[in-house]
Amino acid sequence: MATNTNEISKKKQKQTAIVRNQFVENDIDLSLLDAGVSLFSSFEQALKRTKTDEYYIAKGIEYRLDLVEKDGAQIRIAPRYALINVIKVDDDFWQAWIKQQGIFERTGLEADKPSIHRPNPDGHYEIGNIAVLPLGEHLQEHAQPVIVLDTDTVTLTTYRSQTAFQDAENVSKYRVGEMNQAFRDDELSVQRKQQARKELADKNKVYFESLT
């Protein structure tokens, strides 16, 4: 966990340096740096999703926030320039992001973090199809219920989503991710054991059939 935290911290420092330089070069108020860094980070995550997430790949959803018009053709620009382009071109989006970032900084709740929402879920990440939603509301679109069994008190508690569970139990999203991974690992282990037993049973069947 310490290594993961250090990696996150180094990545945040790098993102902050990139955004600060761009804000200075483009005369953007440095008091909005935190909003710029969180938006830049969200853009990077969106780009990664379109490249690695099977759902996005299957739907053909592309990251087009780094496309700009030049001499009658569309060219791709570096992510840091894409951030500035969106800020300058889509002021309504930028102002909404600043407002939601302010709410998150006041409450400190993960559910209040600003996140990129695509009004047309089948559309691309591009200007005209990006909006701002609190992370909690965004996750509700893909909410999965959480059931918690307390073995000490033998009580069963249900939550409408992982976000609701995190807020109610004061559990970080990283801890939830760890628990989900543990459950997946356990399930995979069971599947492997079942497969091993089946393979052994098949071998025994073939062996005994060869004796008759």
Short mmCIF file of the C-alpha atoms (twelve columns), coordinates in Angstrom:
data_MODEL
# 
_entry.id   MODEL 
# 
loop_
_atom_site.group_PDB 
_atom_site.id 
_atom_site.type_symbol 
_atom_site.label_atom_id 
_atom_site.label_alt_id 
_atom_site.label_comp_id 
_atom_site.label_asym_id 
_atom_site.label_seq_id 
_atom_site.Cartn_x 
_atom_site.Cartn_y 
_atom_site.Cartn_z 
_atom_site.pdbx_PDB_model_num 
ATOM 1   C CA . MET A 1   0.000   0.000   0.000   1 
ATOM 2   C CA . ALA A 2   2.865   2.395   0.798   1 
ATOM 3   C CA . THR A 3   4.351   1.874   -2.656  1 
ATOM 4   C CA . ASN A 4   0.987   2.567   -4.279  1 
ATOM 5   C CA . THR A 5   0.586   5.751   -2.216  1 
ATOM 6   C CA . ASN A 6   4.057   6.934   -3.216  1 
ATOM 7   C CA . GLU A 7   3.301   6.293   -6.876  1 
ATOM 8   C CA . ILE A 8   0.053   8.267   -6.637  1 
ATOM 9   C CA . SER A 9   1.873   11.132  -4.911  1 
ATOM 10  C CA . LYS A 10  4.601   11.267  -7.583  1 
ATOM 11  C CA . LYS A 11  2.007   11.198  -10.346 1 
ATOM 12  C CA . LYS A 12  0.077   14.031  -8.664  1 
ATOM 13  C CA . GLN A 13  3.265   16.093  -8.366  1 
ATOM 14  C CA . LYS A 14  4.018   15.577  -12.058 1 
ATOM 15  C CA . GLN A 15  0.467   16.515  -13.072 1 
ATOM 16  C CA . THR A 16  0.585   19.612  -10.867 1 
ATOM 17  C CA . ALA A 17  3.861   20.767  -12.439 1 
ATOM 18  C CA . ILE A 18  2.480   20.295  -15.967 1 
ATOM 19  C CA . VAL A 19  -0.752  22.156  -15.246 1 
ATOM 20  C CA . ARG A 20  0.993   24.971  -13.354 1 
ATOM 21  C CA . ASN A 21  3.323   25.595  -16.317 1 
ATOM 22  C CA . GLN A 22  0.375   25.664  -18.722 1 
ATOM 23  C CA . PHE A 23  -1.601  28.020  -16.494 1 
ATOM 24  C CA . VAL A 24  1.346   30.421  -16.287 1 
ATOM 25  C CA . GLU A 25  1.955   30.321  -20.048 1 
ATOM 26  C CA . ASN A 26  -1.733  30.935  -20.789 1 
ATOM 27  C CA . ASP A 27  -2.425  33.524  -18.057 1 
ATOM 28  C CA . ILE A 28  -4.905  31.325  -16.189 1 
ATOM 29  C CA . ASP A 29  -5.546  32.164  -12.524 1 
ATOM 30  C CA . LEU A 30  -3.271  29.947  -10.390 1 
ATOM 31  C CA . SER A 31  -5.883  29.951  -7.619  1 
ATOM 32  C CA . LEU A 32  -7.732  27.498  -9.895  1 
ATOM 33  C CA . LEU A 33  -4.757  25.127  -10.032 1 
ATOM 34  C CA . ASP A 34  -6.440  22.343  -8.020  1 
ATOM 35  C CA . ALA A 35  -9.394  22.359  -10.416 1 
ATOM 36  C CA . GLY A 36  -6.995  22.260  -13.356 1 
ATOM 37  C CA . VAL A 37  -5.052  19.332  -11.916 1 
ATOM 38  C CA . SER A 38  -8.192  17.313  -11.169 1 
ATOM 39  C CA . LEU A 39  -9.496  17.987  -14.691 1 
ATOM 40  C CA . PHE A 40  -6.156  17.055  -16.262 1 
ATOM 41  C CA . SER A 41  -6.140  13.827  -14.242 1 
ATOM 42  C CA . SER A 42  -9.705  13.058  -15.363 1 
ATOM 43  C CA . PHE A 43  -8.726  13.616  -18.993 1 
ATOM 44  C CA . GLU A 44  -5.837  11.166  -18.602 1 
ATOM 45  C CA . GLN A 45  -8.178  8.585   -17.067 1 
ATOM 46  C CA . ALA A 46  -10.711 9.085   -19.866 1 
ATOM 47  C CA . LEU A 47  -8.002  8.583   -22.494 1 
ATOM 48  C CA . LYS A 48  -6.837  5.417   -20.734 1 
ATOM 49  C CA . ARG A 49  -10.393 4.044   -20.625 1 
ATOM 50  C CA . THR A 50  -10.809 4.405   -24.381 1 
ATOM 51  C CA . LYS A 51  -7.535  2.547   -24.938 1 
ATOM 52  C CA . THR A 52  -7.818  -0.284  -22.396 1 
ATOM 53  C CA . ASP A 53  -11.432 -0.757  -21.247 1 
ATOM 54  C CA . GLU A 54  -13.144 -3.518  -23.243 1 
ATOM 55  C CA . TYR A 55  -16.532 -1.769  -22.994 1 
ATOM 56  C CA . TYR A 56  -15.240 1.457   -24.524 1 
ATOM 57  C CA . ILE A 57  -13.289 -0.390  -27.196 1 
ATOM 58  C CA . ALA A 58  -16.296 -2.535  -28.156 1 
ATOM 59  C CA . LYS A 59  -18.537 0.555   -28.361 1 
ATOM 60  C CA . GLY A 60  -15.928 2.395   -30.428 1 
ATOM 61  C CA . ILE A 61  -15.851 5.329   -27.982 1 
ATOM 62  C CA . GLU A 62  -12.881 7.586   -28.694 1 
ATOM 63  C CA . TYR A 63  -11.020 10.309  -26.830 1 
ATOM 64  C CA . ARG A 64  -11.226 13.365  -29.081 1 
ATOM 65  C CA . LEU A 65  -10.490 16.168  -26.646 1 
ATOM 66  C CA . ASP A 66  -6.976  16.336  -28.068 1 
ATOM 67  C CA . LEU A 67  -8.225  17.043  -31.609 1 
ATOM 68  C CA . VAL A 68  -8.142  20.613  -32.941 1 
ATOM 69  C CA . GLU A 69  -8.781  22.159  -36.330 1 
ATOM 70  C CA . LYS A 70  -5.748  23.518  -38.166 1 
ATOM 71  C CA . ASP A 71  -5.511  24.496  -41.827 1 
ATOM 72  C CA . GLY A 72  -8.726  22.645  -42.611 1 
ATOM 73  C CA . ALA A 73  -7.583  19.397  -40.990 1 
ATOM 74  C CA . GLN A 74  -7.840  17.863  -37.536 1 
ATOM 75  C CA . ILE A 75  -4.580  17.315  -35.696 1 
ATOM 76  C CA . ARG A 76  -3.842  15.780  -32.315 1 
ATOM 77  C CA . ILE A 77  -2.220  17.884  -29.626 1 
ATOM 78  C CA . ALA A 78  -0.474  16.919  -26.397 1 
ATOM 79  C CA . PRO A 79  -2.722  16.266  -23.358 1 
ATOM 80  C CA . ARG A 80  -1.499  19.428  -21.597 1 
ATOM 81  C CA . TYR A 81  -2.573  21.505  -24.585 1 
ATOM 82  C CA . ALA A 82  -5.887  19.647  -24.770 1 
ATOM 83  C CA . LEU A 83  -6.577  20.775  -21.191 1 
ATOM 84  C CA . ILE A 84  -6.025  24.425  -22.110 1 
ATOM 85  C CA . ASN A 85  -8.053  24.056  -25.316 1 
ATOM 86  C CA . VAL A 86  -11.088 22.732  -23.405 1 
ATOM 87  C CA . ILE A 87  -10.775 25.476  -20.773 1 
ATOM 88  C CA . LYS A 88  -10.696 28.183  -23.440 1 
ATOM 89  C CA . VAL A 89  -13.294 26.727  -25.801 1 
ATOM 90  C CA . ASP A 90  -15.882 25.331  -23.358 1 
ATOM 91  C CA . ASP A 91  -16.121 27.923  -20.581 1 
ATOM 92  C CA . ASP A 92  -19.474 26.567  -19.313 1 
ATOM 93  C CA . PHE A 93  -17.860 23.182  -18.710 1 
ATOM 94  C CA . TRP A 94  -14.813 24.748  -17.045 1 
ATOM 95  C CA . GLN A 95  -16.912 26.931  -14.732 1 
ATOM 96  C CA . ALA A 96  -19.040 23.920  -13.749 1 
ATOM 97  C CA . TRP A 97  -15.853 21.970  -13.018 1 
ATOM 98  C CA . ILE A 98  -14.488 24.798  -10.842 1 
ATOM 99  C CA . LYS A 99  -17.768 24.942  -8.901  1 
ATOM 100 C CA . GLN A 100 -17.845 21.166  -8.270  1 
ATOM 101 C CA . GLN A 101 -14.157 21.164  -7.297  1 
ATOM 102 C CA . GLY A 102 -14.975 23.841  -4.707  1 
ATOM 103 C CA . ILE A 103 -17.786 21.709  -3.281  1 
ATOM 104 C CA . PHE A 104 -15.452 18.711  -3.036  1 
ATOM 105 C CA . GLU A 105 -12.777 20.776  -1.271  1 
ATOM 106 C CA . ARG A 106 -15.349 21.972  1.282   1 
ATOM 107 C CA . THR A 107 -16.875 18.573  2.047   1 
ATOM 108 C CA . GLY A 108 -13.940 16.250  1.398   1 
ATOM 109 C CA . LEU A 109 -16.424 13.590  0.297   1 
ATOM 110 C CA . GLU A 110 -15.356 11.278  -2.510  1 
ATOM 111 C CA . ALA A 111 -18.908 11.434  -3.852  1 
ATOM 112 C CA . ASP A 112 -18.501 15.200  -4.392  1 
ATOM 113 C CA . LYS A 113 -15.444 14.943  -6.629  1 
ATOM 114 C CA . PRO A 114 -16.040 16.413  -10.088 1 
ATOM 115 C CA . SER A 115 -16.129 13.827  -12.871 1 
ATOM 116 C CA . ILE A 116 -16.513 13.893  -16.649 1 
ATOM 117 C CA . HIS A 117 -19.950 12.810  -17.826 1 
ATOM 118 C CA . ARG A 118 -20.891 12.103  -21.456 1 
ATOM 119 C CA . PRO A 119 -24.544 13.180  -21.953 1 
ATOM 120 C CA . ASN A 120 -24.658 10.874  -24.970 1 
ATOM 121 C CA . PRO A 121 -23.278 7.631   -23.464 1 
ATOM 122 C CA . ASP A 122 -22.619 6.222   -26.937 1 
ATOM 123 C CA . GLY A 123 -20.767 9.372   -27.985 1 
ATOM 124 C CA . HIS A 124 -17.083 10.209  -27.790 1 
ATOM 125 C CA . TYR A 125 -15.155 12.267  -25.284 1 
ATOM 126 C CA . GLU A 126 -15.294 15.523  -27.200 1 
ATOM 127 C CA . ILE A 127 -16.334 19.130  -26.755 1 
ATOM 128 C CA . GLY A 128 -20.112 19.184  -26.954 1 
ATOM 129 C CA . ASN A 129 -20.445 15.804  -25.283 1 
ATOM 130 C CA . ILE A 130 -18.809 16.448  -21.936 1 
ATOM 131 C CA . ALA A 131 -20.492 17.680  -18.773 1 
ATOM 132 C CA . VAL A 132 -19.707 17.734  -15.061 1 
ATOM 133 C CA . LEU A 133 -21.262 15.407  -12.491 1 
ATOM 134 C CA . PRO A 134 -20.362 14.728  -8.865  1 
ATOM 135 C CA . LEU A 135 -18.651 11.350  -8.773  1 
ATOM 136 C CA . GLY A 136 -21.383 9.908   -6.544  1 
ATOM 137 C CA . GLU A 137 -24.112 10.741  -9.068  1 
ATOM 138 C CA . HIS A 138 -21.952 9.524   -11.930 1 
ATOM 139 C CA . LEU A 139 -21.400 6.156   -10.293 1 
ATOM 140 C CA . GLN A 140 -25.139 5.754   -9.750  1 
ATOM 141 C CA . GLU A 141 -25.482 5.312   -13.512 1 
ATOM 142 C CA . HIS A 142 -23.489 2.097   -13.162 1 
ATOM 143 C CA . ALA A 143 -24.328 1.386   -9.516  1 
ATOM 144 C CA . GLN A 144 -23.860 -2.110  -8.136  1 
ATOM 145 C CA . PRO A 145 -25.525 -2.938  -4.803  1 
ATOM 146 C CA . VAL A 146 -23.243 -3.879  -1.912  1 
ATOM 147 C CA . ILE A 147 -24.256 -6.447  0.708   1 
ATOM 148 C CA . VAL A 148 -22.260 -6.548  3.963   1 
ATOM 149 C CA . LEU A 149 -22.477 -9.489  6.384   1 
ATOM 150 C CA . ASP A 150 -21.221 -8.722  9.892   1 
ATOM 151 C CA . THR A 151 -20.168 -12.119 11.257  1 
ATOM 152 C CA . ASP A 152 -19.828 -10.746 14.797  1 
ATOM 153 C CA . THR A 153 -23.399 -9.485  15.136  1 
ATOM 154 C CA . VAL A 154 -24.816 -11.732 12.393  1 
ATOM 155 C CA . THR A 155 -26.456 -8.762  10.672  1 
ATOM 156 C CA . LEU A 156 -26.911 -8.104  6.974   1 
ATOM 157 C CA . THR A 157 -26.691 -4.552  5.630   1 
ATOM 158 C CA . THR A 158 -27.361 -3.503  2.058   1 
ATOM 159 C CA . TYR A 159 -26.212 -0.344  0.260   1 
ATOM 160 C CA . ARG A 160 -27.524 0.887   -3.071  1 
ATOM 161 C CA . SER A 161 -24.000 1.362   -4.448  1 
ATOM 162 C CA . GLN A 162 -20.311 1.216   -3.629  1 
ATOM 163 C CA . THR A 163 -20.331 4.988   -3.135  1 
ATOM 164 C CA . ALA A 164 -23.095 4.721   -0.530  1 
ATOM 165 C CA . PHE A 165 -21.142 1.961   1.199   1 
ATOM 166 C CA . GLN A 166 -17.935 4.043   1.195   1 
ATOM 167 C CA . ASP A 167 -19.676 7.084   2.669   1 
ATOM 168 C CA . ALA A 168 -21.623 5.143   5.323   1 
ATOM 169 C CA . GLU A 169 -18.725 2.970   6.482   1 
ATOM 170 C CA . ASN A 170 -15.965 5.572   5.920   1 
ATOM 171 C CA . VAL A 171 -14.063 3.210   3.630   1 
ATOM 172 C CA . SER A 172 -11.776 4.598   0.941   1 
ATOM 173 C CA . LYS A 173 -12.274 3.640   -2.702  1 
ATOM 174 C CA . TYR A 174 -8.820  2.030   -2.637  1 
ATOM 175 C CA . ARG A 175 -9.907  -0.267  0.193   1 
ATOM 176 C CA . VAL A 176 -13.083 -1.136  -1.719  1 
ATOM 177 C CA . GLY A 177 -10.922 -1.920  -4.739  1 
ATOM 178 C CA . GLU A 178 -8.727  -4.172  -2.614  1 
ATOM 179 C CA . MET A 179 -11.764 -6.029  -1.272  1 
ATOM 180 C CA . ASN A 180 -13.203 -6.457  -4.772  1 
ATOM 181 C CA . GLN A 181 -9.871  -7.813  -5.973  1 
ATOM 182 C CA . ALA A 182 -9.727  -10.219 -3.033  1 
ATOM 183 C CA . PHE A 183 -13.208 -11.519 -3.876  1 
ATOM 184 C CA . ARG A 184 -12.206 -11.920 -7.535  1 
ATOM 185 C CA . ASP A 185 -9.053  -13.754 -6.496  1 
ATOM 186 C CA . ASP A 186 -11.058 -16.048 -4.205  1 
ATOM 187 C CA . GLU A 187 -13.533 -16.760 -6.989  1 
ATOM 188 C CA . LEU A 188 -10.691 -17.478 -9.415  1 
ATOM 189 C CA . SER A 189 -9.072  -19.789 -6.877  1 
ATOM 190 C CA . VAL A 190 -12.325 -21.735 -6.470  1 
ATOM 191 C CA . GLN A 191 -12.708 -21.993 -10.238 1 
ATOM 192 C CA . ARG A 192 -9.155  -23.324 -10.585 1 
ATOM 193 C CA . LYS A 193 -9.724  -25.911 -7.853  1 
ATOM 194 C CA . GLN A 194 -12.964 -27.021 -9.515  1 
ATOM 195 C CA . GLN A 195 -11.187 -27.295 -12.864 1 
ATOM 196 C CA . ALA A 196 -8.335  -29.290 -11.284 1 
ATOM 197 C CA . ARG A 197 -10.829 -31.694 -9.667  1 
ATOM 198 C CA . LYS A 198 -12.655 -32.119 -12.981 1 
ATOM 199 C CA . GLU A 199 -9.408  -32.823 -14.836 1 
ATOM 200 C CA . LEU A 200 -8.426  -35.406 -12.205 1 
ATOM 201 C CA . ALA A 201 -11.845 -37.050 -12.393 1 
ATOM 202 C CA . ASP A 202 -11.608 -37.203 -16.201 1 
ATOM 203 C CA . LYS A 203 -8.149  -38.794 -16.010 1 
ATOM 204 C CA . ASN A 204 -9.380  -41.360 -13.482 1 
ATOM 205 C CA . LYS A 205 -12.366 -42.158 -15.696 1 
ATOM 206 C CA . VAL A 206 -10.115 -42.722 -18.718 1 
ATOM 207 C CA . TYR A 207 -7.786  -44.882 -16.645 1 
ATOM 208 C CA . PHE A 208 -10.531 -47.128 -15.242 1 
ATOM 209 C CA . GLU A 209 -12.163 -47.433 -18.660 1 
ATOM 210 C CA . SER A 210 -8.824  -48.662 -20.054 1 
ATOM 211 C CA . LEU A 211 -8.857  -51.490 -17.517 1 
ATOM 212 C CA . THR A 212 -12.196 -52.896 -18.700 1 
# 
